[in-house]
Amino acid sequence: MIRCSIVALLAAHVYAGGAVYDRCDSLGPEDKANGKSSGWAHNDGSFCRGAQQSPIDLCGATTIDAGNEDSQVKLSLTNMAIKSTMQLSTDGQVYISPPTTTTYTADTPGAYDTDATGATLAGATWRDGIGVKVGRQAAGTIETTWKLAQAHFHWGRDGHQDEGSEHYIEGVQHPLEVHFVHVNTKYADITAALRSGNEDALLVLGQFFKVSDAAPMSATLTEINSKLAGVGALAAGIVQLSIAPYGLIDQSDGFYTYAGSLTTPTCNEAVTWVVMNKVSTITSAALDRFHDKSMDTHGHKAAYGNYRPLQALGDRTVYFVAPRDNVGNPITSTYKGMGCHKHVREPHFQCAPLTTPEHVIKMQDMQISLQQAMTCCAGNTVA
């Protein structure tokens, strides 16, 4: 029996440093414009060919507001203004790991009908929360608390301020999107949640950013930008920073919610997505610092971003939850309520023709990996 797993080594060779985002790589995501299928979908255990994949174009939404039967659908965040010392990691991606001393949670509670003061009405009707509404939780779920596990960013190619976000809003893409990944507190951690195979494993909050050198950035993004400036381009490292992570989230213009998946392999369809309609701002210099962190799987400067192409909505429903004041009254929103475009224009990636046939390159890579595996495992056999 060989102690080193050749299969595991091959997988590590393919995905070292994270998912392959190069649209021109056979191991990268799909590229419909060039008629290329997804290399992600061919990994063992992958759900990337599923019917409830993310990201999507957030359009044609069913509106939920304080005037209808779903008035209790809401999102509550704890410790919004509390700063904590946490880790910022860069390795071709940018991650934020929350501390163990302060717990940041998101609640998507169901509730009974209440009056303007918040008191439960006599004979009140139970209203289900977000997870139930989008079909990721069983009807009648009383309340779900989601613990923040990590946050990470998605961006586009150098010099492109019109691409980078994974989700679109009514056909419009933005240059940066942050994802706050939360795990259902009924599970020990993300691994346990995904291993359960249940659809209620994760809640991910999304926030868009657009470039503006006139509007101020949030204090949280300013601190992240400062720390990124201290980590050189193409440098992998871990630094400490003190931030209120939810300072990046702006619920003031409502949000979209739907049932989806992770946007990286293995694309598990176990995510309740909540994506803010309000687009925050980032300076062009700060966006460049994210672009500087783009690395391919070999540690070289990547000529592409780290976002997945749009996925088909299928038969899913996207909901828009209108903003409300403190007593539940609707607030005017910029939400347009447009239908979905039949064909959304996505960024084009020009792939150079291969001088060596692709199947030959793949065989060469396999041979190199096998040689590495055999070298690693020489003499490490057991009875």
ROGU-891753 format. One line per field, with one value per residue: chain; z, x, y negated of N, C-alpha, C in turn. Coordinates in steps of 0.02 Angstrom, whole numbers. Example, Ala and Ser with C-alpha at 12.3 -4.5 7.8 and 13.67 -1.06 7.14 Angstrom:
<atoms>
chain <- A/A;
n_pz <- 390/354;
n_px <- 660/642;
n_py <- 284/112;
ca_pz <- 390/357;
ca_px <- 615/684;
ca_py <- 225/53;
c_pz <- 390/394;
c_px <- 660/645;
c_py <- 165/-2;
</atoms>
This chain:
<atoms>
chain <- A/A/A/A/A/A/A/A/A/A/A/A/A/A/A/A/A/A/A/A/A/A/A/A/A/A/A/A/A/A/A/A/A/A/A/A/A/A/A/A/A/A/A/A/A/A/A/A/A/A/A/A/A/A/A/A/A/A/A/A/A/A/A/A/A/A/A/A/A/A/A/A/A/A/A/A/A/A/A/A/A/A/A/A/A/A/A/A/A/A/A/A/A/A/A/A/A/A/A/A/A/A/A/A/A/A/A/A/A/A/A/A/A/A/A/A/A/A/A/A/A/A/A/A/A/A/A/A/A/A/A/A/A/A/A/A/A/A/A/A/A/A/A/A/A/A/A/A/A/A/A/A/A/A/A/A/A/A/A/A/A/A/A/A/A/A/A/A/A/A/A/A/A/A/A/A/A/A/A/A/A/A/A/A/A/A/A/A/A/A/A/A/A/A/A/A/A/A/A/A/A/A/A/A/A/A/A/A/A/A/A/A/A/A/A/A/A/A/A/A/A/A/A/A/A/A/A/A/A/A/A/A/A/A/A/A/A/A/A/A/A/A/A/A/A/A/A/A/A/A/A/A/A/A/A/A/A/A/A/A/A/A/A/A/A/A/A/A/A/A/A/A/A/A/A/A/A/A/A/A/A/A/A/A/A/A/A/A/A/A/A/A/A/A/A/A/A/A/A/A/A/A/A/A/A/A/A/A/A/A/A/A/A/A/A/A/A/A/A/A/A/A/A/A/A/A/A/A/A/A/A/A/A/A/A/A/A/A/A/A/A/A/A/A/A/A/A/A/A/A/A/A/A/A/A/A/A/A/A/A/A/A/A/A/A/A/A/A/A/A/A/A/A/A/A/A/A/A/A/A/A/A/A;
n_pz <- 0/-46/39/8/-84/-251/-326/-245/-251/-385/-390/-306/-384/-490/-430/-348/-243/-259/-353/-532/-635/-763/-917/-1033/-1005/-998/-877/-816/-778/-866/-1030/-1117/-1227/-1305/-1330/-1237/-1120/-942/-846/-713/-686/-704/-598/-468/-363/-388/-398/-498/-616/-585/-566/-492/-483/-443/-489/-527/-640/-560/-576/-637/-517/-383/-284/-112/17/153/147/114/131/166/255/361/318/336/371/499/575/691/807/724/727/796/818/784/802/666/537/382/231/90/-62/-199/-189/-84/81/232/397/533/710/860/974/961/905/751/683/574/565/507/539/564/605/706/655/691/777/750/853/875/948/967/871/915/884/785/627/577/499/381/377/279/230/221/133/10/-11/49/177/292/299/428/507/649/686/619/651/587/582/554/449/358/247/77/-79/-248/-409/-567/-722/-741/-770/-803/-760/-768/-745/-642/-525/-467/-465/-560/-575/-644/-774/-761/-722/-591/-529/-414/-287/-128/-26/114/204/292/416/456/623/676/634/657/585/422/345/407/386/246/221/274/175/170/121/195/236/219/224/121/111/-4/-70/-177/-264/-339/-443/-382/-368/-300/-203/-30/37/141/316/349/225/192/288/254/127/160/226/122/42/109/85/-36/-218/-295/-183/-58/98/275/372/514/555/614/613/586/520/458/420/287/230/161/189/155/39/15/-28/-129/-136/-150/-193/-205/-249/-196/-272/-315/-351/-242/-289/-211/-191/-80/-24/43/-33/-6/-73/-80/-138/-141/-203/-152/-138/-209/-225/-376/-359/-246/-297/-389/-304/-266/-392/-404/-327/-398/-442/-536/-534/-526/-462/-536/-611/-643/-791/-787/-699/-542/-548/-571/-721/-767/-716/-765/-720/-719/-651/-535/-411/-393/-261/-211/-73/-4/66/237/370/548/606/516/403/226/130/5/-137/-252/-332/-485/-542/-663/-800/-852/-962/-1115/-1166/-1080/-1088/-1069/-1010/-1133/-1168/-1250/-1320/-1355/-1494/-1467/-1477/-1455/-1459/-1354/-1287/-1283/-1200/-1081/-1056/-1036/-918/-832/-832/-769/-642/-599/-592/-488/-386/-374/-337/-215/-142/-139/-57/47/85/159/245;
n_px <- 43/33/90/90/-31/-58/-162/-206/-94/-93/-210/-173/-73/-144/-230/-151/-129/-259/-416/-411/-422/-401/-472/-426/-365/-373/-409/-476/-620/-780/-799/-907/-908/-802/-837/-797/-797/-817/-673/-678/-789/-755/-687/-664/-802/-859/-985/-1006/-1077/-1207/-1384/-1412/-1318/-1193/-1105/-1247/-1344/-1425/-1582/-1749/-1819/-1926/-2015/-2002/-2080/-2121/-2257/-2320/-2359/-2237/-2168/-2080/-1960/-1793/-1625/-1509/-1366/-1236/-1130/-1092/-1018/-906/-735/-603/-450/-385/-337/-262/-241/-139/-121/-125/-256/-364/-395/-492/-481/-583/-573/-550/-592/-699/-862/-940/-1097/-1234/-1407/-1555/-1697/-1858/-2021/-2160/-2305/-2298/-2338/-2318/-2233/-2161/-2218/-2294/-2433/-2602/-2656/-2563/-2481/-2360/-2208/-2093/-1911/-1767/-1692/-1787/-1876/-1805/-1789/-1689/-1699/-1800/-1977/-2050/-1939/-1872/-1771/-1614/-1444/-1295/-1124/-984/-858/-755/-695/-681/-613/-661/-601/-559/-464/-303/-310/-442/-590/-718/-753/-750/-829/-926/-1065/-1193/-1290/-1440/-1384/-1267/-1097/-974/-815/-764/-800/-848/-858/-938/-923/-1027/-1058/-1185/-1234/-1270/-1180/-1008/-903/-852/-812/-877/-1008/-1022/-993/-1105/-1198/-1314/-1431/-1435/-1313/-1225/-1219/-1195/-1142/-1144/-1057/-1046/-924/-884/-779/-722/-641/-676/-776/-773/-691/-750/-708/-665/-627/-527/-429/-399/-347/-233/-156/-138/-56/62/102/196/176/122/158/148/75/41/-42/-82/-233/-344/-510/-686/-771/-900/-915/-898/-1018/-1170/-1330/-1425/-1498/-1577/-1581/-1536/-1589/-1563/-1562/-1413/-1242/-1072/-944/-827/-734/-783/-906/-1024/-1199/-1263/-1289/-1362/-1388/-1359/-1358/-1304/-1392/-1348/-1207/-1045/-897/-731/-564/-468/-332/-333/-404/-310/-217/-276/-277/-140/-116/-147/-111/-54/-66/65/132/158/128/-40/-138/-272/-428/-506/-635/-787/-877/-1047/-1189/-1327/-1492/-1602/-1741/-1752/-1801/-1768/-1763/-1802/-1770/-1842/-1780/-1804/-1862/-1826/-1944/-2004/-2059/-2069/-1926/-1873/-1798/-1660/-1685/-1729/-1810/-1805/-1828/-1745/-1605/-1594/-1471/-1330/-1197/-1037/-865/-735/-615/-468/-397/-240/-185/-137/29/72/-20/-164/-196/-74/1/-70/-42/96/99/36/131/239/183/159/291/338/257/297/430/413/354/442/508/419/323/201/156;
n_py <- 59/-107/-246/-383/-469/-455/-505/-612/-693/-728/-804/-909/-964/-1014/-1110/-1191/-1329/-1370/-1382/-1363/-1501/-1541/-1568/-1516/-1401/-1226/-1176/-1274/-1384/-1380/-1453/-1528/-1612/-1572/-1445/-1349/-1218/-1188/-1156/-1137/-1061/-930/-876/-757/-728/-851/-977/-1063/-1059/-1071/-1118/-1228/-1335/-1462/-1613/-1724/-1827/-1954/-1982/-2016/-1999/-1944/-2052/-2085/-2168/-2281/-2285/-2168/-1990/-1935/-2012/-1993/-1945/-1962/-2025/-2015/-2081/-2049/-2139/-2246/-2367/-2333/-2323/-2208/-2117/-2036/-1916/-1953/-1877/-1841/-1759/-1754/-1764/-1863/-1853/-1864/-1819/-1790/-1834/-1732/-1784/-1874/-1851/-1855/-1865/-1822/-1837/-1760/-1768/-1689/-1751/-1811/-1906/-2080/-2235/-2414/-2445/-2334/-2235/-2074/-2030/-1991/-1826/-1813/-1780/-1660/-1702/-1647/-1641/-1699/-1587/-1485/-1544/-1549/-1417/-1341/-1294/-1198/-1217/-1316/-1328/-1398/-1494/-1540/-1549/-1613/-1593/-1696/-1639/-1666/-1796/-1848/-1914/-1956/-1996/-2080/-2085/-2168/-2342/-2343/-2411/-2378/-2250/-2101/-2076/-1937/-1911/-1995/-2145/-2161/-2146/-2219/-2223/-2238/-2306/-2243/-2124/-2072/-1928/-1867/-1729/-1624/-1500/-1385/-1377/-1256/-1166/-1114/-1174/-1242/-1132/-1023/-1064/-1060/-927/-869/-869/-938/-1066/-1180/-1228/-1343/-1524/-1660/-1825/-1956/-2098/-2236/-2340/-2496/-2600/-2752/-2902/-3010/-2994/-2946/-2799/-2663/-2651/-2524/-2465/-2554/-2525/-2393/-2414/-2487/-2390/-2299/-2373/-2361/-2235/-2162/-2164/-2013/-1944/-1822/-1819/-1849/-1964/-2066/-2151/-2278/-2285/-2322/-2202/-2192/-2320/-2335/-2303/-2360/-2384/-2476/-2496/-2389/-2210/-2067/-1895/-1720/-1543/-1459/-1416/-1374/-1473/-1423/-1272/-1141/-1183/-1168/-1151/-1225/-1347/-1492/-1638/-1811/-1964/-2128/-2273/-2403/-2488/-2503/-2610/-2613/-2670/-2699/-2673/-2590/-2481/-2437/-2380/-2261/-2199/-2184/-2074/-1964/-1803/-1662/-1480/-1447/-1545/-1657/-1819/-1842/-1847/-1866/-1881/-1833/-1778/-1688/-1642/-1692/-1594/-1489/-1537/-1452/-1365/-1435/-1560/-1731/-1843/-2010/-2105/-2238/-2393/-2447/-2556/-2581/-2541/-2461/-2519/-2546/-2602/-2717/-2646/-2616/-2513/-2442/-2344/-2276/-2162/-2009/-2009/-1923/-1885/-1915/-2026/-1971/-1986/-1970/-1847/-1831/-1696/-1632/-1534/-1364/-1307/-1182/-1033/-1024/-903/-842/-926/-906/-772/-780/-855/-764/-660/-724/-746/-615/-568/-649/-603/-468/-486/-548/-445/-341/-206/-221/-122/-13/138;
ca_pz <- 0/-50/89/-29/-133/-316/-346/-207/-276/-448/-375/-280/-440/-530/-394/-302/-239/-269/-417/-594/-663/-832/-963/-1089/-978/-999/-809/-790/-783/-934/-1068/-1168/-1286/-1346/-1336/-1194/-1062/-879/-819/-643/-681/-713/-538/-427/-310/-406/-411/-541/-672/-556/-594/-447/-476/-434/-481/-577/-650/-514/-617/-638/-449/-350/-230/-45/54/216/138/94/181/183/284/413/288/350/388/557/586/759/815/663/735/841/786/812/767/626/489/310/196/18/-96/-262/-167/-23/130/300/445/594/772/903/1033/946/857/707/658/536/582/457/579/551/658/704/637/746/763/737/910/878/989/929/865/937/829/731/580/574/435/376/363/212/209/202/75/-52/-19/77/243/298/322/500/543/692/678/603/662/544/608/502/445/321/193/23/-131/-318/-451/-637/-750/-737/-818/-816/-705/-785/-734/-580/-480/-491/-481/-596/-558/-705/-831/-748/-681/-555/-528/-353/-246/-68/-1/184/208/358/423/501/688/694/614/691/542/352/322/432/355/177/224/291/114/178/84/241/263/218/205/96/98/-57/-75/-237/-261/-402/-437/-376/-334/-266/-143/19/51/210/360/346/162/196/327/213/74/191/239/58/17/143/58/-105/-273/-304/-121/-13/167/324/413/562/547/660/575/597/454/428/396/214/208/160/177/153/-23/6/-51/-167/-104/-192/-177/-252/-235/-193/-339/-329/-341/-281/-311/-174/-194/-10/-4/39/-53/8/-107/-70/-197/-137/-227/-116/-181/-198/-270/-428/-330/-202/-339/-417/-254/-273/-454/-393/-290/-444/-459/-562/-490/-524/-428/-584/-620/-683/-841/-783/-631/-503/-544/-613/-767/-747/-722/-783/-663/-719/-625/-470/-404/-359/-222/-189/-8/-3/130/284/427/610/626/464/347/166/112/-67/-159/-322/-367/-547/-556/-734/-818/-868/-1032/-1141/-1172/-1044/-1117/-1022/-1035/-1181/-1158/-1313/-1307/-1409/-1516/-1438/-1523/-1441/-1447/-1283/-1256/-1271/-1140/-1023/-1044/-1008/-848/-796/-823/-718/-578/-580/-572/-422/-338/-364/-299/-146/-108/-142/8/98/80/219/232;
ca_px <- 0/74/68/73/-84/-43/-221/-206/-40/-115/-258/-135/-37/-192/-262/-107/-142/-330/-446/-384/-470/-384/-523/-392/-336/-423/-429/-510/-693/-807/-797/-958/-892/-756/-862/-757/-832/-781/-628/-697/-842/-728/-653/-701/-842/-879/-1055/-1004/-1124/-1274/-1435/-1421/-1250/-1180/-1148/-1299/-1366/-1480/-1630/-1815/-1832/-1991/-2003/-2030/-2076/-2156/-2329/-2350/-2359/-2169/-2136/-2031/-1897/-1743/-1558/-1483/-1295/-1213/-1064/-1080/-967/-853/-671/-564/-388/-393/-283/-271/-196/-135/-85/-161/-322/-361/-440/-494/-500/-607/-540/-586/-615/-763/-901/-982/-1150/-1291/-1469/-1608/-1751/-1929/-2051/-2232/-2324/-2294/-2363/-2265/-2186/-2125/-2255/-2327/-2505/-2645/-2671/-2514/-2461/-2288/-2176/-2029/-1852/-1738/-1672/-1848/-1905/-1770/-1790/-1629/-1715/-1866/-2030/-2060/-1876/-1886/-1719/-1548/-1388/-1240/-1062/-936/-801/-703/-716/-631/-630/-656/-587/-546/-397/-270/-332/-514/-632/-787/-762/-720/-878/-953/-1135/-1211/-1357/-1477/-1339/-1209/-1044/-934/-745/-744/-854/-825/-903/-933/-947/-1050/-1078/-1241/-1205/-1285/-1122/-947/-864/-871/-801/-932/-1070/-1024/-995/-1173/-1237/-1377/-1434/-1435/-1245/-1191/-1248/-1142/-1163/-1104/-1058/-1012/-888/-869/-722/-733/-586/-704/-813/-729/-700/-766/-649/-642/-591/-466/-379/-378/-304/-169/-118/-119/0/122/120/216/141/138/186/103/91/-13/-32/-135/-268/-399/-567/-754/-780/-965/-912/-900/-1086/-1216/-1398/-1471/-1537/-1607/-1536/-1562/-1575/-1582/-1529/-1358/-1187/-1005/-923/-764/-742/-821/-969/-1079/-1262/-1283/-1280/-1413/-1353/-1388/-1314/-1328/-1406/-1306/-1138/-999/-845/-660/-524/-433/-269/-347/-421/-247/-183/-305/-251/-70/-113/-167/-58/-77/-49/138/161/173/75/-96/-166/-344/-452/-523/-707/-819/-929/-1116/-1222/-1398/-1539/-1645/-1808/-1748/-1829/-1728/-1805/-1773/-1798/-1839/-1756/-1855/-1836/-1823/-2010/-2030/-2089/-2027/-1884/-1863/-1738/-1640/-1703/-1765/-1859/-1803/-1826/-1679/-1585/-1586/-1399/-1291/-1130/-984/-799/-707/-546/-438/-351/-192/-184/-85/80/74/-88/-183/-193/-3/20/-100/-5/160/86/22/194/278/152/172/361/343/224/339/489/391/332/494/528/369/270/188/127;
ca_py <- 0/-167/-295/-445/-458/-485/-544/-674/-734/-756/-856/-966/-993/-1052/-1165/-1225/-1400/-1384/-1363/-1391/-1548/-1557/-1543/-1484/-1339/-1172/-1163/-1333/-1384/-1381/-1516/-1517/-1651/-1533/-1377/-1305/-1192/-1199/-1106/-1125/-1011/-863/-854/-709/-758/-918/-991/-1122/-1052/-1070/-1162/-1286/-1361/-1533/-1671/-1735/-1896/-1967/-2018/-1986/-1977/-1952/-2100/-2075/-2231/-2281/-2287/-2104/-1936/-1914/-2071/-1977/-1922/-2014/-2004/-2051/-2068/-2066/-2170/-2283/-2419/-2309/-2307/-2153/-2102/-1975/-1905/-1965/-1831/-1849/-1706/-1754/-1785/-1904/-1825/-1890/-1768/-1823/-1813/-1686/-1822/-1906/-1813/-1895/-1821/-1847/-1802/-1764/-1737/-1693/-1791/-1823/-1974/-2127/-2302/-2464/-2448/-2271/-2187/-2022/-2040/-1935/-1781/-1828/-1727/-1649/-1717/-1613/-1681/-1699/-1520/-1449/-1578/-1531/-1344/-1309/-1268/-1169/-1263/-1316/-1339/-1456/-1545/-1514/-1594/-1596/-1621/-1715/-1594/-1702/-1840/-1850/-1961/-1936/-2054/-2065/-2091/-2233/-2392/-2336/-2435/-2360/-2178/-2077/-2047/-1874/-1926/-2056/-2172/-2179/-2148/-2262/-2195/-2288/-2285/-2207/-2096/-2036/-1876/-1848/-1660/-1606/-1431/-1373/-1359/-1187/-1127/-1135/-1218/-1237/-1063/-981/-1086/-1035/-854/-847/-862/-974/-1129/-1237/-1231/-1408/-1588/-1704/-1893/-1987/-2171/-2261/-2403/-2530/-2645/-2824/-2936/-3069/-2972/-2913/-2728/-2649/-2643/-2454/-2455/-2594/-2488/-2335/-2442/-2505/-2329/-2270/-2412/-2338/-2169/-2175/-2130/-1942/-1917/-1785/-1837/-1857/-2023/-2079/-2214/-2288/-2311/-2297/-2172/-2208/-2388/-2332/-2286/-2416/-2359/-2533/-2497/-2323/-2157/-2009/-1831/-1663/-1480/-1449/-1371/-1403/-1493/-1389/-1200/-1095/-1214/-1138/-1187/-1226/-1416/-1544/-1699/-1876/-2011/-2196/-2313/-2463/-2478/-2546/-2637/-2599/-2711/-2662/-2650/-2534/-2424/-2413/-2338/-2194/-2172/-2165/-2010/-1910/-1755/-1598/-1423/-1439/-1602/-1710/-1869/-1815/-1893/-1859/-1893/-1774/-1773/-1636/-1667/-1685/-1529/-1494/-1540/-1394/-1375/-1468/-1627/-1782/-1890/-2073/-2126/-2311/-2420/-2472/-2594/-2543/-2514/-2418/-2555/-2544/-2659/-2720/-2610/-2625/-2451/-2457/-2293/-2258/-2092/-1984/-2009/-1855/-1874/-1965/-2033/-1956/-2003/-1924/-1827/-1809/-1641/-1621/-1464/-1322/-1281/-1110/-1010/-1025/-837/-826/-963/-874/-711/-799/-873/-702/-625/-760/-734/-545/-563/-680/-558/-409/-508/-560/-385/-288/-180/-233/-72/26/203;
c_pz <- 0/-4/56/-81/-198/-339/-310/-232/-343/-438/-349/-335/-481/-494/-343/-303/-253/-338/-475/-626/-736/-880/-1021/-1068/-977/-929/-777/-796/-856/-965/-1127/-1233/-1333/-1352/-1294/-1134/-1000/-861/-747/-637/-685/-653/-500/-372/-327/-420/-464/-602/-648/-586/-550/-431/-469/-466/-535/-588/-606/-549/-613/-569/-428/-288/-166/-8/116/208/118/147/202/220/337/383/297/368/446/568/656/757/752/670/777/801/822/771/731/574/418/274/122/-11/-167/-252/-108/24/196/345/509/656/810/963/1023/893/817/676/617/554/526/487/546/609/651/683/699/727/755/793/916/920/945/929/889/876/770/690/580/503/433/358/293/188/186/138/10/-61/7/148/244/323/397/540/583/682/662/616/622/570/552/506/410/271/140/-34/-201/-361/-521/-657/-740/-790/-834/-754/-717/-778/-668/-532/-510/-510/-523/-567/-622/-763/-820/-701/-649/-547/-467/-316/-188/-47/72/192/281/360/472/567/712/675/646/651/469/327/343/399/284/175/240/229/117/143/129/270/271/200/181/81/46/-58/-135/-221/-332/-390/-433/-338/-297/-201/-95/24/124/250/356/283/161/234/288/158/101/203/174/29/49/122/-16/-157/-281/-241/-81/58/210/367/460/545/595/623/605/530/420/407/320/187/214/140/160/91/-37/-18/-91/-128/-149/-169/-228/-226/-217/-264/-356/-319/-267/-295/-276/-176/-125/19/-10/25/-34/-20/-104/-136/-199/-159/-191/-164/-159/-246/-321/-401/-285/-242/-370/-369/-253/-337/-446/-359/-335/-461/-489/-516/-486/-491/-473/-587/-666/-730/-841/-711/-594/-493/-592/-660/-739/-759/-737/-720/-661/-692/-555/-471/-366/-324/-209/-126/-2/65/171/338/490/632/569/405/286/156/36/-86/-232/-364/-427/-564/-628/-743/-837/-944/-1054/-1146/-1137/-1074/-1063/-1052/-1082/-1166/-1223/-1298/-1367/-1430/-1485/-1492/-1514/-1429/-1373/-1251/-1242/-1208/-1077/-1006/-1013/-934/-806/-782/-769/-648/-554/-557/-502/-369/-323/-324/-226/-108/-108/-72/62/90/146/200/230;
c_px <- 45/46/49/20/-67/-102/-221/-152/-59/-164/-223/-98/-83/-215/-217/-121/-214/-354/-412/-437/-456/-434/-491/-359/-390/-447/-467/-586/-716/-800/-844/-941/-846/-776/-825/-798/-788/-736/-645/-746/-817/-688/-696/-739/-868/-955/-1062/-1048/-1196/-1320/-1446/-1353/-1249/-1113/-1201/-1308/-1428/-1530/-1697/-1838/-1905/-1980/-2039/-2024/-2121/-2232/-2360/-2339/-2289/-2131/-2083/-1965/-1845/-1676/-1534/-1410/-1276/-1144/-1044/-1022/-907/-791/-637/-500/-396/-339/-306/-218/-197/-93/-112/-234/-311/-415/-437/-519/-521/-571/-581/-616/-682/-799/-946/-1034/-1201/-1352/-1520/-1671/-1819/-1959/-2127/-2246/-2323/-2325/-2304/-2214/-2145/-2159/-2292/-2403/-2543/-2663/-2624/-2497/-2385/-2262/-2107/-1972/-1825/-1724/-1732/-1877/-1872/-1765/-1729/-1640/-1787/-1916/-2038/-1996/-1882/-1834/-1653/-1496/-1329/-1177/-1013/-874/-742/-735/-661/-658/-622/-647/-569/-474/-369/-298/-406/-554/-706/-799/-730/-770/-904/-1026/-1139/-1277/-1389/-1431/-1276/-1160/-1004/-863/-723/-806/-823/-879/-888/-965/-964/-1071/-1137/-1214/-1227/-1228/-1059/-907/-886/-866/-858/-998/-1076/-1027/-1065/-1215/-1303/-1374/-1430/-1366/-1218/-1237/-1190/-1173/-1116/-1112/-1017/-974/-879/-813/-746/-674/-610/-739/-765/-743/-719/-702/-621/-602/-526/-411/-354/-330/-235/-126/-96/-59/66/144/135/174/168/169/132/123/30/4/-92/-168/-326/-456/-633/-775/-845/-969/-910/-971/-1131/-1285/-1448/-1515/-1569/-1557/-1574/-1547/-1600/-1544/-1475/-1304/-1124/-985/-853/-775/-738/-894/-1030/-1142/-1294/-1278/-1345/-1376/-1393/-1339/-1343/-1339/-1364/-1235/-1093/-943/-776/-621/-489/-367/-279/-365/-358/-210/-211/-278/-178/-63/-132/-107/-89/-52/26/172/180/115/21/-123/-242/-364/-465/-598/-734/-870/-999/-1143/-1296/-1442/-1583/-1714/-1808/-1782/-1780/-1776/-1766/-1808/-1788/-1815/-1814/-1822/-1841/-1889/-2043/-2062/-2042/-1988/-1875/-1797/-1722/-1656/-1748/-1819/-1862/-1804/-1755/-1666/-1574/-1512/-1362/-1221/-1078/-916/-772/-634/-519/-385/-306/-194/-125/-36/90/3/-103/-177/-121/21/-7/-63/63/152/74/87/236/250/164/244/371/313/268/402/471/381/385/514/477/310/261/154/51;
c_py <- -62/-221/-361/-429/-494/-528/-611/-721/-766/-813/-918/-1002/-1038/-1115/-1198/-1299/-1419/-1364/-1397/-1436/-1565/-1526/-1505/-1419/-1286/-1155/-1221/-1329/-1388/-1451/-1508/-1553/-1614/-1460/-1326/-1283/-1201/-1140/-1089/-1068/-939/-838/-805/-746/-827/-922/-1046/-1118/-1054/-1122/-1224/-1317/-1437/-1550/-1676/-1810/-1907/-2012/-1982/-1962/-1988/-1996/-2081/-2142/-2227/-2279/-2221/-2050/-1914/-1969/-2055/-1951/-1977/-1982/-2047/-2031/-2090/-2098/-2210/-2332/-2397/-2292/-2249/-2146/-2036/-1971/-1921/-1923/-1844/-1792/-1697/-1770/-1833/-1879/-1862/-1835/-1801/-1796/-1762/-1723/-1855/-1866/-1860/-1848/-1859/-1805/-1813/-1735/-1739/-1732/-1791/-1895/-2019/-2194/-2349/-2468/-2384/-2218/-2137/-2033/-1979/-1892/-1789/-1767/-1722/-1663/-1685/-1661/-1670/-1628/-1478/-1478/-1556/-1455/-1308/-1281/-1242/-1221/-1258/-1323/-1404/-1511/-1510/-1568/-1568/-1631/-1636/-1671/-1627/-1748/-1840/-1893/-1929/-1998/-2031/-2074/-2162/-2280/-2389/-2357/-2419/-2285/-2158/-2046/-1982/-1882/-1990/-2080/-2196/-2192/-2188/-2227/-2251/-2262/-2245/-2183/-2059/-1987/-1861/-1779/-1643/-1533/-1427/-1346/-1290/-1140/-1156/-1185/-1208/-1166/-1018/-999/-1058/-959/-828/-835/-899/-1042/-1190/-1250/-1302/-1466/-1632/-1773/-1923/-2063/-2192/-2326/-2430/-2580/-2717/-2854/-2998/-3049/-2936/-2838/-2720/-2641/-2573/-2442/-2495/-2558/-2427/-2359/-2459/-2443/-2295/-2308/-2389/-2269/-2178/-2138/-2059/-1912/-1881/-1802/-1842/-1917/-2030/-2146/-2217/-2322/-2287/-2267/-2189/-2282/-2392/-2322/-2347/-2391/-2414/-2535/-2429/-2271/-2104/-1946/-1775/-1601/-1467/-1403/-1410/-1421/-1467/-1314/-1183/-1118/-1185/-1182/-1187/-1297/-1456/-1609/-1760/-1928/-2081/-2233/-2376/-2447/-2528/-2569/-2616/-2644/-2668/-2635/-2590/-2472/-2394/-2367/-2268/-2161/-2148/-2097/-1951/-1866/-1692/-1542/-1411/-1498/-1659/-1759/-1842/-1868/-1891/-1872/-1829/-1769/-1720/-1668/-1656/-1615/-1540/-1495/-1478/-1410/-1407/-1537/-1671/-1829/-1954/-2095/-2201/-2337/-2447/-2514/-2551/-2514/-2476/-2453/-2554/-2608/-2657/-2688/-2626/-2564/-2467/-2406/-2273/-2183/-2072/-1988/-1937/-1837/-1931/-1967/-2023/-1974/-1949/-1910/-1799/-1757/-1631/-1548/-1426/-1299/-1207/-1088/-1003/-957/-816/-861/-929/-809/-726/-818/-811/-664/-657/-745/-663/-536/-593/-634/-497/-426/-517/-495/-330/-269/-188/-185/-37/90/198;
</atoms>
